[in-house]
């Protein structure tokens, strides 16, 4: 997954299945980066980087990548 590569993390499949919205993914990334003591855990920067990765990989427009957006229902990703 491009987000894993972009942040240098591995998201277990069981956890990935629970990350249904952009906001869920963002919260997980910030939490995991903080847990690991990573310096790149700034809330805004993490969100912007995640949004950019999603847009680059899927062709979704940046204004569609909002915290409440569902990956499946709103962004049409599965």
N, CA, C and O atoms as a MOPAC input file, in Angstrom:
PM7 MOZYME 1SCF
protein

 N      0.84300 1    -1.17200 1     0.00000 1
 C      0.00000 1     0.00000 1     0.00000 1
 C      0.89500 1     1.24400 1     0.00000 1
 O      1.87100 1     1.31800 1     0.74600 1
 N      0.55800 1     2.18700 1    -0.81900 1
 C      1.37500 1     3.39200 1    -0.98600 1
 C      1.47400 1     4.20400 1     0.30400 1
 O      2.50700 1     4.81800 1     0.57000 1
 N      0.41500 1     4.21300 1     1.10400 1
 C      0.47000 1     4.95700 1     2.36100 1
 C      1.49100 1     4.33200 1     3.29500 1
 O      2.22900 1     5.04400 1     3.97500 1
 N      1.53900 1     3.01600 1     3.33200 1
 C      2.54300 1     2.33900 1     4.16300 1
 C      3.94400 1     2.72300 1     3.71200 1
 O      4.80000 1     3.04900 1     4.53500 1
 N      4.17300 1     2.68400 1     2.42500 1
 C      5.48900 1     3.04200 1     1.90000 1
 C      5.80900 1     4.51100 1     2.16600 1
 O      6.93000 1     4.84700 1     2.54600 1
 N      4.83100 1     5.37400 1     1.96800 1
 C      5.03900 1     6.80000 1     2.15600 1
 C      5.39500 1     7.18500 1     3.58000 1
 O      6.12800 1     8.14800 1     3.80500 1
 N      4.87600 1     6.43400 1     4.54200 1
 C      5.13100 1     6.73600 1     5.94700 1
 C      6.09500 1     5.74800 1     6.59800 1
 O      6.42800 1     5.89400 1     7.77500 1
 N      6.54500 1     4.75000 1     5.85000 1
 C      7.47800 1     3.77600 1     6.40400 1
 C      6.86500 1     2.96100 1     7.53400 1
 O      7.53000 1     2.65400 1     8.52200 1
 N      5.59100 1     2.61400 1     7.38000 1
 C      4.86200 1     1.83300 1     8.37300 1
 C      4.25600 1     0.60100 1     7.72600 1
 O      4.06300 1     0.54300 1     6.51200 1
 N      3.96500 1    -0.37200 1     8.55700 1
 C      3.19300 1    -1.52000 1     8.09100 1
 C      1.87300 1    -1.50600 1     8.85200 1
 O      1.85900 1    -1.52600 1    10.08200 1
 N      0.77800 1    -1.47200 1     8.12400 1
 C     -0.54100 1    -1.47200 1     8.73900 1
 C     -1.07800 1    -2.90400 1     8.65300 1
 O     -1.31400 1    -3.41900 1     7.56000 1
 N     -1.26800 1    -3.54100 1     9.81500 1
 C     -1.78800 1    -4.91900 1     9.78900 1
 C     -3.14600 1    -4.96800 1     9.07400 1
 O     -3.95000 1    -4.04200 1     9.18300 1
 N     -3.38100 1    -6.05100 1     8.35200 1
 C     -4.63200 1    -6.20300 1     7.59900 1
 C     -5.86400 1    -6.04200 1     8.48200 1
 O     -6.85800 1    -5.44400 1     8.06900 1
 N     -5.79600 1    -6.58100 1     9.71000 1
 C     -6.93100 1    -6.47800 1    10.62000 1
 C     -7.22400 1    -5.01700 1    10.94100 1
 O     -8.38600 1    -4.61700 1    11.01700 1
 N     -6.17700 1    -4.22200 1    11.12900 1
 C     -6.35300 1    -2.80500 1    11.43200 1
 C     -6.82200 1    -2.05200 1    10.19600 1
 O     -7.71800 1    -1.21200 1    10.28400 1
 N     -6.22700 1    -2.34600 1     9.04700 1
 C     -6.59900 1    -1.66500 1     7.80100 1
 C     -8.09300 1    -1.82900 1     7.51600 1
 O     -8.73400 1    -0.91600 1     6.99400 1
 N     -8.63400 1    -2.97900 1     7.85500 1
 C    -10.06100 1    -3.23600 1     7.60900 1
 C    -10.96200 1    -2.31600 1     8.43400 1
 O    -12.12100 1    -2.10200 1     8.07800 1
 N    -10.43800 1    -1.77300 1     9.52900 1
 C    -11.24600 1    -0.89100 1    10.38400 1
 C    -11.10000 1     0.58300 1    10.00100 1
 O    -11.84400 1     1.42200 1    10.50900 1
 N    -10.17500 1     0.90800 1     9.13100 1
 C     -9.93000 1     2.29500 1     8.73400 1
 C    -10.80200 1     2.61200 1     7.52700 1
 O    -10.35100 1     2.52200 1     6.38600 1
 N    -12.03400 1     2.97900 1     7.78100 1
 C    -13.00500 1     3.12800 1     6.70600 1
 C    -13.11800 1     4.54800 1     6.16000 1
 O    -13.63600 1     4.75100 1     5.06200 1
 N    -12.63900 1     5.52600 1     6.91600 1
 C    -12.71000 1     6.91300 1     6.44200 1
 C    -11.31500 1     7.52900 1     6.39700 1
 O    -10.36900 1     7.01100 1     6.99000 1
 N    -11.21200 1     8.62900 1     5.69200 1
 C     -9.95200 1     9.37300 1     5.63100 1
 C     -9.53800 1     9.78500 1     7.04500 1
 O     -8.36000 1     9.71500 1     7.39500 1
 N    -10.49900 1    10.21000 1     7.84700 1
 C    -10.21100 1    10.60000 1     9.22500 1
 C     -9.68800 1     9.45200 1    10.06700 1
 O     -8.78900 1     9.63800 1    10.88700 1
 N    -10.25000 1     8.25500 1     9.86700 1
 C     -9.75700 1     7.07000 1    10.57900 1
 C     -8.29900 1     6.81200 1    10.23000 1
 O     -7.47800 1     6.55400 1    11.11000 1
 N     -7.98500 1     6.88200 1     8.95400 1
 C     -6.61300 1     6.63300 1     8.49700 1
 C     -5.66500 1     7.68000 1     9.06900 1
 O     -4.58000 1     7.35100 1     9.54800 1
 N     -6.07900 1     8.92700 1     9.01700 1
 C     -5.24800 1    10.01300 1     9.53500 1
 C     -4.96900 1     9.82700 1    11.02500 1
 O     -3.82200 1     9.92800 1    11.46200 1
 N     -6.00800 1     9.55800 1    11.79800 1
 C     -5.84400 1     9.35600 1    13.24300 1
 C     -4.90400 1     8.18900 1    13.52500 1
 O     -4.05900 1     8.26800 1    14.41700 1
 N     -5.05100 1     7.11500 1    12.76800 1
 C     -4.17800 1     5.95200 1    12.95600 1
 C     -2.72100 1     6.31100 1    12.65200 1
 O     -1.81900 1     5.96700 1    13.41700 1
 N     -2.49900 1     6.99700 1    11.54700 1
 C     -1.13100 1     7.34700 1    11.17400 1
 C     -0.47300 1     8.23600 1    12.22500 1
 O      0.66500 1     7.98600 1    12.62300 1
 N     -1.17000 1     9.25800 1    12.67000 1
 C     -0.61500 1    10.15800 1    13.68500 1
 C     -0.32200 1     9.38600 1    14.96900 1
 O      0.73600 1     9.55500 1    15.57400 1
 N     -1.25900 1     8.54400 1    15.37600 1
 C     -1.08100 1     7.75100 1    16.59600 1
 C      0.10200 1     6.79700 1    16.48000 1
 O      0.91400 1     6.68800 1    17.39900 1
 N      0.19400 1     6.11700 1    15.35800 1
 C      1.26900 1     5.13300 1    15.16500 1
 C      2.63300 1     5.82200 1    15.07700 1
 O      3.61100 1     5.33600 1    15.64500 1
 N      2.70000 1     6.93800 1    14.37300 1
 C      3.96300 1     7.68200 1    14.28800 1
 C      4.38400 1     8.18400 1    15.66100 1
 O      5.56900 1     8.15400 1    15.99200 1
 N      3.43400 1     8.64300 1    16.46200 1
 C      3.73700 1     9.09600 1    17.82700 1
 C      4.19900 1     7.92700 1    18.68800 1
 O      5.16300 1     8.05000 1    19.44400 1
 N      3.50900 1     6.79100 1    18.57200 1
 C      3.87500 1     5.60300 1    19.35200 1
 C      5.30300 1     5.17600 1    19.06900 1
 O      6.02100 1     4.72500 1    19.96200 1
 N      5.70400 1     5.32400 1    17.81700 1
 C      7.05500 1     4.94200 1    17.40700 1
 C      8.08700 1     6.03900 1    17.67700 1
 O      9.28100 1     5.85000 1    17.44400 1
 N      7.61500 1     7.18800 1    18.17100 1
 C      8.52400 1     8.28800 1    18.47100 1
 C      9.09800 1     8.94600 1    17.23400 1
 O     10.18400 1     9.52500 1    17.27500 1
 N      8.37800 1     8.85800 1    16.15000 1
 C      8.85200 1     9.42200 1    14.88600 1
 C      8.67600 1    10.93700 1    14.87000 1
 O      7.64700 1    11.44200 1    15.31900 1
 N      9.66000 1    11.66300 1    14.36200 1
 C      9.56800 1    13.12200 1    14.32800 1
 C      8.59400 1    13.64900 1    13.27100 1
 O      8.20500 1    14.81600 1    13.32200 1
 N      8.19700 1    12.80800 1    12.31800 1
 C      7.32900 1    13.23200 1    11.21600 1
 C      5.85100 1    13.01600 1    11.52900 1
 O      5.08700 1    12.58700 1    10.66400 1
 N      5.44700 1    13.31300 1    12.76800 1
 C      4.06400 1    13.03400 1    13.18100 1
 C      3.20000 1    14.28800 1    13.30400 1
 O      2.11300 1    14.23100 1    13.88000 1
 N      3.66100 1    15.40500 1    12.77800 1
 C      2.86300 1    16.63300 1    12.80900 1
 C      1.51400 1    16.38900 1    12.14200 1
 O      1.44500 1    15.91000 1    11.01000 1
 N      0.45200 1    16.72200 1    12.85400 1
 C     -0.91300 1    16.44800 1    12.42800 1
 C     -1.21600 1    16.96900 1    11.01500 1
 O     -1.74700 1    16.23600 1    10.18000 1
 N     -0.88100 1    18.21500 1    10.75800 1
 C     -1.17600 1    18.82200 1     9.45700 1
 C     -0.32100 1    18.20700 1     8.36100 1
 O     -0.82600 1    17.90300 1     7.28000 1
 N      0.93400 1    18.02500 1     8.61800 1
 C      1.82800 1    17.44600 1     7.60100 1
 C      1.45500 1    16.00800 1     7.27000 1
 O      1.51300 1    15.59300 1     6.11300 1
 N      1.07300 1    15.25300 1     8.29000 1
 C      0.64100 1    13.87000 1     8.05300 1
 C     -0.59500 1    13.87100 1     7.15900 1
 O     -0.68100 1    13.08800 1     6.21300 1
 N     -1.54900 1    14.74700 1     7.45800 1
 C     -2.77100 1    14.81300 1     6.65900 1
 C     -2.47600 1    15.18400 1     5.21200 1
 O     -2.99100 1    14.55700 1     4.28600 1
 N     -1.64300 1    16.20700 1     5.02100 1
 C     -1.32100 1    16.65000 1     3.65700 1
 C     -0.59500 1    15.56400 1     2.87000 1
 O     -0.88600 1    15.34100 1     1.69500 1
 N      0.34000 1    14.89700 1     3.51700 1
 C      1.08200 1    13.82400 1     2.84400 1
 C      0.14800 1    12.66100 1     2.49800 1
 O      0.20600 1    12.11700 1     1.39600 1
 N     -0.70500 1    12.28800 1     3.44200 1
 C     -1.66100 1    11.20900 1     3.20200 1
 C     -2.59100 1    11.57300 1     2.04900 1
 O     -2.81900 1    10.76000 1     1.15300 1
 N     -3.12500 1    12.78700 1     2.06900 1
 C     -4.02400 1    13.25600 1     0.99800 1
 C     -3.31100 1    13.20700 1    -0.35400 1
 O     -3.87900 1    12.74600 1    -1.34300 1
 N     -2.07400 1    13.68000 1    -0.39100 1
 C     -1.31700 1    13.67800 1    -1.64300 1
 C     -1.10000 1    12.25900 1    -2.16800 1
 O     -1.20300 1    12.01800 1    -3.37100 1
 N     -0.80300 1    11.33300 1    -1.27700 1
 C     -0.61200 1     9.93400 1    -1.68200 1
 C     -1.91700 1     9.36200 1    -2.23400 1
 O     -1.92000 1     8.70900 1    -3.27800 1
 N     -3.01800 1     9.60500 1    -1.53600 1
 C     -4.32700 1     9.10600 1    -1.99200 1
 C     -4.64700 1     9.66600 1    -3.37600 1
 O     -5.08100 1     8.92500 1    -4.25800 1
 N     -4.43700 1    10.95700 1    -3.57100 1
 C     -4.74300 1    11.59400 1    -4.86100 1
 C     -3.85200 1    11.04600 1    -5.97000 1
 O     -4.33100 1    10.74400 1    -7.06300 1
 N     -2.57300 1    10.91900 1    -5.69300 1
 C     -1.63200 1    10.41900 1    -6.69300 1
 C     -1.95200 1     8.98400 1    -7.10000 1
 O     -1.90200 1     8.64600 1    -8.28200 1
 N     -2.27300 1     8.15800 1    -6.14100 1
 C     -2.51500 1     6.73800 1    -6.40800 1
 C     -3.88200 1     6.45100 1    -7.02500 1
 O     -4.05200 1     5.45400 1    -7.72600 1
 N     -4.85100 1     7.31900 1    -6.76600 1
 C     -6.22000 1     6.99000 1    -7.17200 1
 C     -6.84000 1     7.94900 1    -8.17700 1
 O     -7.83300 1     7.61800 1    -8.82500 1
 N     -6.25700 1     9.13400 1    -8.30900 1
 C     -6.84000 1    10.12900 1    -9.20000 1
 C     -7.98400 1    10.91000 1    -8.57700 1
 O     -8.63400 1    11.70500 1    -9.25500 1
 N     -8.23800 1    10.69100 1    -7.29400 1
 C     -9.27600 1    11.42700 1    -6.58100 1
 C     -8.80600 1    12.87100 1    -6.42100 1
 O     -7.61900 1    13.12000 1    -6.20800 1
 N     -9.72700 1    13.81600 1    -6.52300 1
 C     -9.38900 1    15.22700 1    -6.37900 1
 C     -9.12800 1    15.55400 1    -4.91100 1
 O     -9.79700 1    15.01600 1    -4.02900 1
 N     -8.16000 1    16.43100 1    -4.64300 1
 C     -7.82500 1    16.77100 1    -3.24700 1
 C     -9.01300 1    17.25000 1    -2.42100 1
 O     -9.08900 1    16.94500 1    -1.23100 1
 N     -9.93500 1    17.98700 1    -3.01600 1
 C    -11.06800 1    18.49400 1    -2.24200 1
 C    -12.06500 1    17.40000 1    -1.84900 1
 O    -12.96400 1    17.63800 1    -1.04300 1
 N    -11.90400 1    16.20200 1    -2.41900 1
 C    -12.75200 1    15.07100 1    -2.03500 1
 C    -12.17900 1    14.31200 1    -0.83800 1
 O    -12.89400 1    13.57800 1    -0.15600 1
 N    -10.89100 1    14.49700 1    -0.59700 1
 C    -10.21100 1    13.77300 1     0.47500 1
 C    -10.35400 1    14.58400 1     1.76400 1
 O     -9.46700 1    15.34700 1     2.14600 1
 N    -11.48200 1    14.39400 1     2.41000 1
 C    -11.80600 1    15.08600 1     3.65900 1
 C    -11.97700 1    14.04100 1     4.75500 1
 O    -12.27000 1    12.88200 1     4.46100 1
 N    -11.79800 1    14.43600 1     6.01800 1
 C    -11.83900 1    13.44800 1     7.10600 1
 C    -13.06400 1    12.54100 1     7.11900 1
 O    -12.93500 1    11.35200 1     7.41100 1
 N    -14.23600 1    13.06200 1     6.81600 1
 C    -15.44600 1    12.22600 1     6.89900 1
 C    -15.66300 1    11.34500 1     5.66600 1
 O    -16.57600 1    10.52000 1     5.65300 1
 N    -14.83900 1    11.51000 1     4.63700 1
 C    -15.01900 1    10.74000 1     3.40500 1
 C    -14.72300 1     9.25500 1     3.63200 1
 O    -13.68300 1     8.87900 1     4.17300 1
 N    -15.65900 1     8.44300 1     3.20700 1
 C    -15.48200 1     6.99200 1     3.24900 1
 C    -14.67400 1     6.57300 1     2.02700 1
 O    -14.93100 1     7.02900 1     0.91200 1
 N    -13.69400 1     5.69900 1     2.25100 1
 C    -12.88300 1     5.23600 1     1.12200 1
 C    -13.73700 1     4.52300 1     0.07600 1
 O    -13.50400 1     4.68900 1    -1.12200 1
 N    -14.70800 1     3.74500 1     0.50000 1
 C    -15.52400 1     2.96800 1    -0.43100 1
 C    -16.69500 1     3.79100 1    -0.97000 1
 O    -16.86300 1     3.90400 1    -2.18400 1
 N    -17.48900 1     4.35500 1    -0.09300 1
 C    -18.71700 1     5.02300 1    -0.53200 1
 C    -18.48100 1     6.37700 1    -1.18600 1
 O    -19.11000 1     6.69200 1    -2.19600 1
 N    -17.57400 1     7.19000 1    -0.62100 1
 C    -17.37000 1     8.54000 1    -1.16000 1
 C    -16.25400 1     8.61400 1    -2.19600 1
 O    -16.40100 1     9.27500 1    -3.22400 1
 N    -15.15000 1     7.94400 1    -1.93200 1
 C    -14.01300 1     8.01500 1    -2.85100 1
 C    -14.01300 1     6.87800 1    -3.86400 1
 O    -13.18100 1     6.84400 1    -4.77100 1
 N    -14.95100 1     5.94900 1    -3.70600 1
 C    -15.12400 1     4.83100 1    -4.62700 1
 C    -13.85500 1     3.95200 1    -4.75900 1
 O    -13.48700 1     3.51500 1    -5.85000 1
 N    -13.22200 1     3.72200 1    -3.62900 1
 C    -12.03900 1     2.87700 1    -3.59300 1
 C    -12.38500 1     1.59900 1    -2.83300 1
 O    -13.14700 1     1.63700 1    -1.86700 1
 N    -11.84200 1     0.49900 1    -3.25400 1
 C    -12.05400 1    -0.74600 1    -2.50000 1
 C    -10.90500 1    -1.67100 1    -2.62100 1
 O    -10.92700 1    -2.76000 1    -2.04600 1

